[in-house]
């Protein structure tokens, strides 16, 4: 009820309009699933590919390698979930089970040296030029917050969603041009989201 009150607030008390906004929020959230999924898959695949070549298949297991504490917890949980399903925790399964937060943490300041020496190989700009760590960390952190709101069924209509959608496509293209092309072909976001940004007051 508290969440729906936000829609009522946006609709200035018009219950029918609030229901329309609620439905639109669900439709837009659903439409963003495709670019979010493609970005996450491209990101983890590129990181794993580069790190596997630079180190070995289970690079994430190296003692002292994970520099962000929460990543160690996320790795332990991924392995626990896999073994809990009576499956062998091979590298491919672990990589697939690790959260988006784990992968975005690979661009934290703690990995600046790793970025300079190795991780920079995961992505290039459209013109072939290299990227800074911050070129990925800044948009990915914002995308992660949006992703979490969608996962928890939170209102997102007051966000500048076309801007975030373009950021998803841009970063995906840096990681994998074919993945970005596929995403543009099959994403329904532009068909679902209104052409102009919805003007809504941010809820208190």
Secondary structure, DSSP 8 states (H G I E B T S, - for coil): -HHHHHHHHHTTT-HHHHHHHHHHHHHHHHHHHHHHHHHHHHHHHHHHHHHHHHT-TTGGGSTTT--SHHHHHHHHHHHHHHHHTT----HHHHHHHS-HHHHHGGGSGGGHHHHHHTGGGG---TTS----HHHHHHHHHHHHHHHHHHHTT---TTS-HHHHHHHHHHHHHHH-HHHHHHHHHH--HHHHS-SS--------
